[in-house]
Amino acid sequence: MRPRTTKGRPKTWGRRAQEPGMRDRQARTDQGLISGYVLKLIRESLELTQEGLAEDLDVDKHTVQAWESGRRPLSATQVFGFVDLRNRLRVLGAAAPLVDSLSAAMEADHVLGFALSTRAGAIDPCSHPLARWVLPRAVSEMMAWAMTGHAPSGLAELAEARRRGPVATGPTLSASQRAAFFEHIRVTAEEALSAESSQPRRVLLRRQAYYQAGWAPEAEMRDWLESMQRRERKASPRGRGGWSPEWVAERSLAVALSRVGDREALWRYLRTGFNSDECEVANLHYWAYWIGESTGTHHEDSFMTQDPGPWTGARVAGRLAGSLMSGNSCVDLYVHTLWALLKRPIGPYLVQTDQALCASLVDRSERLLDDDVLMPEARRELHEMLGYIRWVQPGLRRGAVDGR
């Protein structure tokens, strides 16, 4: 065993950095909760103990313990220290996607830590993290993991395989912490709607708060979302039917309401919110950003109306096709988005060249139609997609995707 040494070790590893504006905040273990758990999954995937990883990283065992528990957030390390940590993990053999997920976990920790250590109503809404950055799926799924226990798609199998005995299956907030987070979300959204409600950053804050509220298990969240929907319509009635930041807020409200049990809210939105090509294109551009297929980072929702640059639609289509399940509360939105995607110029190329995608669509679509859970308009769109795919790929049959 190599002797312990601190020579060459980044000085900020294992101790909390002093950040501007953080000195008077109560220190919370949840500020590194999610990234700490991801680091734990990486360590377990390498079949290392905490002591073994500490030795390979040239740090103390207690430092690894503190990172994994969130007591010493990884985000408190300096940039070069975090870069060095990721490189060392890759050299040890950690899978690149798993190491890359550390960044998304740290971003999620930042938002979560801010919400749990900042009194809502005591700050300018435009300075809130949710008002300054359009969260991508990778970060939002990390936050949802701490709220719901459902691991992000890329980590679900690893998280399940590595759990043995009575141990946590993911980054877990206490009941009081979850209650505090959702209370922060409610108060912050209400504050952002109370004045200058049409200011783009205030709209961005509200609609991202609505999306997060949809993860709440409490029944009263549905009542709150419905009340905010009424307030949104009163404050910013949309008469022209085209895209606006408020259109995106309506979308997030409909998705959140569907997730807490009101699927008809999403159906109403789908029937009235896509009556212009501008909105159809904006929805596709948002999905491309959300999935990570289009490049760039956005700080306002106006990016949805702009050219995102080259993207094939393959990742968006694959993600949506994999979500065509009757138990998915937003399945009608997924169907409509796929239908709209295949009608764009990139649609025929996808159907003609991606047989695996087409096989998945055929198999999942027919199962979904058998379950009879879709709104009539979504059923019609699904039938149209199936007809087109079978016309282009006549050899596809039901069950081709899994060999049945």
Secondary structure, DSSP 8 states (H G I E B T S, - for coil): ------TT--TTTTS----TT-TTS---GGGGHHHHHHHHHHHHHTT--HHHHHHHHTS-HHHHHHHHHTSS-GGGS-HHHHHHHHHHHHHTT--HHHHHHHHHHHHHHHHHHHHHHS-TTSS-GGGSGGGT----HHHHHHHHHHHH----TTTHHHHHHT--SS--SS----HHHHHHHHHHHHHHHHHHHHSSTTSHHHHHHHHHHHHHHTT---THHHHHHHHHHHHHHHHS---S-S--HHHHHHHHHHHHHHHTT-HHHHHHHHHHS-SSHHHHHHHHHHHHHHHT-S----SSGGGGGS------SHHHHHHHHHT--TT-TTHHHHHHHHHHHHHSTHHHHHHHH-HHHHHHHHHHHHHHHHHT-S-HHHHHHHHHHHHHHHHHSTT--TTTTTT-
